[in-house]
Amino acid sequence: MVSEQNVFALPNVQTPSMPVTFDPNVCKGCNKCVETCPIDVFIPNPQKGAPPIILHAEECWYCGCCASDCPTPGAMKFNWPLPLKPRWRNKETGAVGQL
C-alpha cells in the first residue's frame, strides 16, 4: 500500500541573506546552479521551467559558482555582501568601479 504525501520546502528565514536573485522571465529552470552549488543552497523548483528555490541562503559561501556556471545570461544576479564586494579604481580617471 502506497500512501500519497505532500512535501513542502520552505526557505529558512533566520537571516535576511539573499546571495542571488533570479529573473523568472529569463531563467529557464535548467537547475545548473543547483547542481553546481557546493553547499546545496538551492533546490529544484517543482514547477518545470521555474527558477530554483533558495532554501538555505544563510549558508552561502559567496563563491559565485552558481552565477559563473549559469548558461543563461541575465537569469540570475549574484549579490556580494558589502564587505566582499569587488571594487577597483581607474588609475586615469580615479572613478571607483564595482560589480
DOMISE-976290 format. One record per residue: x negated, y negated, z negated of N, C-alpha, C in turn; residue in one letter. Coordinates in steps of 0.1 Angstrom, whole numbers, always signed. Each point is the difference from the previous one (the first is absolute). Last residue first. Layout:
BEGIN
X / Y / Z / X / Y / Z / X / Y / Z / a
...
This chain:
BEGIN
-313 / -456 / +91 / +9 / +10 / +7 / +14 / -1 / -5 / l
-36 / -42 / +2 / +3 / +12 / -8 / +10 / +8 / +8 / q
-36 / -47 / +0 / +9 / +9 / +7 / +3 / +11 / -9 / g
-20 / -54 / -1 / +1 / +13 / -7 / +11 / +8 / +7 / v
-34 / -42 / +18 / +14 / +5 / -2 / -1 / +14 / -7 / a
-37 / -28 / +17 / +3 / +0 / -15 / +13 / +5 / -3 / g
-25 / -5 / +44 / +11 / -9 / -4 / +2 / -1 / -15 / t
-36 / +27 / +19 / +0 / -12 / +8 / +11 / -10 / -5 / e
-6 / +44 / -20 / -11 / -9 / -2 / +0 / -13 / +7 / k
+41 / +30 / -20 / -6 / -3 / +13 / -11 / -9 / -2 / n
+20 / +35 / -36 / -1 / -14 / +3 / -7 / -1 / +13 / r
+32 / +40 / -27 / -13 / -4 / +6 / +1 / -15 / +3 / w
+27 / +46 / -27 / -1 / -14 / +4 / -13 / -2 / +6 / r
+36 / +42 / -20 / -12 / -4 / +8 / +1 / -14 / +4 / p
+24 / +22 / -44 / +3 / -5 / +14 / -13 / -5 / +7 / k
+7 / +17 / -47 / -6 / +9 / +10 / +1 / -5 / +15 / l
+20 / -21 / -40 / -14 / +1 / -3 / -8 / +8 / +11 / p
+49 / -5 / +5 / -8 / -13 / +1 / -15 / +2 / -3 / l
+27 / +41 / +19 / +2 / -8 / -12 / -10 / -11 / +1 / p
+19 / +21 / +45 / -11 / +1 / -9 / +3 / -8 / -13 / w
+31 / +23 / +39 / +0 / -11 / -10 / -12 / +2 / -10 / n
+16 / +17 / +53 / -7 / +4 / -12 / -1 / -13 / -9 / f
+37 / +16 / +39 / -9 / -11 / -4 / -6 / +4 / -14 / k
+26 / +27 / +46 / -3 / -2 / -15 / -10 / -11 / -2 / m
+17 / +9 / +44 / +9 / +8 / -8 / -1 / -2 / -15 / a
-28 / -19 / +37 / +11 / -8 / -5 / +10 / +7 / -8 / g
-28 / +28 / +35 / -3 / -13 / -5 / +12 / -8 / -5 / p
-8 / +53 / +2 / +9 / -10 / +5 / -4 / -13 / -6 / t
-22 / +41 / -12 / -1 / -1 / +14 / +9 / -10 / +6 / p
-27 / +6 / -49 / +13 / -2 / +6 / -1 / -1 / +15 / c
-37 / +3 / -33 / +4 / +12 / +8 / +14 / -1 / +7 / d
-19 / -34 / -30 / -9 / +2 / +11 / +3 / +12 / +9 / s
+27 / -10 / -39 / +1 / -11 / +10 / -10 / +2 / +12 / a
-2 / +31 / -36 / +14 / +0 / +6 / +1 / -10 / +11 / c
-39 / +1 / -27 / +0 / +11 / +9 / +14 / +0 / +8 / c
-17 / -30 / -37 / +4 / -5 / +13 / +0 / +11 / +11 / g
-9 / -5 / -51 / -11 / +4 / +9 / +3 / -4 / +15 / c
+23 / -5 / -47 / -3 / -10 / +10 / -12 / +3 / +9 / y
+24 / +27 / -34 / -14 / -3 / -2 / -4 / -12 / +9 / w
+49 / +18 / -23 / -7 / -3 / +12 / -14 / -5 / -4 / c
+38 / +11 / -29 / -12 / +9 / +0 / -8 / -3 / +12 / e
+42 / -23 / -10 / -10 / -4 / -10 / -13 / +9 / +1 / e
+39 / +9 / +28 / -7 / -12 / +4 / -12 / -3 / -10 / a
+32 / +41 / +12 / -9 / -2 / -11 / -10 / -12 / +3 / h
+35 / +13 / +31 / +5 / +6 / -12 / -8 / -4 / -12 / l
+16 / -16 / +51 / -12 / -2 / -9 / +5 / +4 / -14 / i
+18 / +17 / +49 / +3 / -5 / -12 / -12 / -2 / -9 / i
+3 / -1 / +57 / -1 / +8 / -12 / +4 / -7 / -13 / p
+23 / -13 / +47 / -13 / -1 / -6 / -1 / +9 / -13 / p
+32 / +15 / +40 / +0 / -10 / -9 / -14 / -1 / -7 / a
+16 / +34 / +32 / -4 / -13 / +7 / +0 / -12 / -10 / g
+28 / +41 / -16 / -10 / +1 / +11 / -2 / -13 / +6 / k
+14 / +9 / -51 / +6 / -4 / +12 / -10 / +0 / +11 / q
-13 / +11 / -44 / +8 / +10 / +5 / +8 / -4 / +13 / p
-50 / -17 / -14 / +14 / -4 / -2 / +9 / +11 / +5 / n
-50 / +7 / -21 / +8 / -2 / +13 / +14 / -4 / -4 / p
-38 / -14 / -33 / +6 / +13 / +3 / +8 / -3 / +13 / i
-45 / -25 / -28 / +12 / +1 / +8 / +6 / +14 / +0 / f
-40 / -10 / -23 / +8 / -11 / -4 / +13 / +0 / +7 / v
-42 / +31 / -3 / +14 / +3 / +1 / +9 / -10 / -6 / d
-49 / +1 / +6 / +6 / +0 / -13 / +14 / +4 / +0 / i
-29 / -5 / +39 / -7 / +10 / -9 / +7 / +1 / -14 / p
+19 / -14 / +51 / -2 / -5 / -13 / -6 / +10 / -9 / c
+14 / +10 / +46 / -13 / -6 / -2 / -3 / -4 / -14 / t
+43 / +17 / +15 / -10 / +11 / +1 / -14 / -6 / -3 / e
+36 / -30 / +1 / +3 / +10 / -11 / -11 / +11 / +0 / v
+0 / -32 / +35 / -5 / -6 / -13 / +2 / +10 / -12 / c
+17 / +11 / +43 / -14 / +1 / +0 / -6 / -5 / -13 / k
+48 / +3 / +16 / -6 / +5 / -13 / -15 / +3 / +1 / n
+36 / -19 / +32 / -9 / +11 / +4 / -6 / +7 / -12 / c
+34 / -39 / +8 / +2 / +11 / -9 / -9 / +12 / +3 / g
+3 / -45 / +21 / +6 / +11 / +7 / +3 / +12 / -9 / k
-6 / -57 / -5 / -5 / +13 / -5 / +8 / +11 / +7 / c
+12 / -46 / +7 / -12 / +4 / +7 / -4 / +14 / -3 / v
+36 / -22 / -21 / +3 / -2 / +14 / -11 / +5 / +9 / n
-2 / -2 / -49 / +8 / +11 / +5 / +4 / +0 / +15 / p
-43 / -16 / -29 / +10 / -7 / +8 / +8 / +11 / +6 / d
-30 / +0 / -47 / +3 / +6 / +13 / +10 / -9 / +7 / f
-40 / -6 / -41 / +14 / -2 / +4 / +2 / +6 / +14 / t
-36 / +8 / -45 / +3 / -2 / +15 / +14 / -3 / +1 / v
-19 / +2 / -44 / -12 / +1 / +9 / +2 / -2 / +15 / p
+24 / -14 / -47 / +5 / +3 / +13 / -12 / +1 / +10 / m
+14 / -4 / -58 / -10 / +2 / +11 / +7 / +4 / +13 / s
+16 / -11 / -47 / +5 / -7 / +12 / -9 / +2 / +12 / p
+8 / +36 / -42 / -8 / -12 / +3 / +6 / -6 / +13 / t
+22 / +38 / -19 / -8 / -5 / -11 / -7 / -13 / +2 / q
+32 / +30 / +27 / +1 / -14 / -1 / -8 / -5 / -13 / v
+5 / +44 / +38 / -4 / -4 / -13 / -1 / -15 / -2 / n
+33 / +26 / +36 / -13 / -6 / -2 / -3 / -3 / -15 / p
+32 / +41 / +17 / +1 / -14 / -3 / -14 / -6 / -3 / l
+27 / +45 / +22 / -13 / -6 / -2 / +1 / -15 / -2 / a
+33 / +48 / -2 / -1 / -15 / +1 / -14 / -4 / -3 / f
+32 / +46 / +15 / -12 / -5 / -6 / -2 / -14 / +3 / v
+41 / +40 / -3 / -4 / -13 / +5 / -13 / -4 / -7 / n
+20 / +52 / +11 / -3 / -11 / -10 / -3 / -13 / +8 / q
+25 / +53 / +6 / -4 / -12 / +6 / -3 / -11 / -11 / e
-4 / +56 / -2 / +8 / -12 / -4 / -6 / -12 / +7 / s
+2 / +56 / +10 / -8 / -12 / +1 / +9 / -12 / -4 / v
-2 / +57 / -7 / +8 / -12 / +0 / -9 / -12 / +0 / m
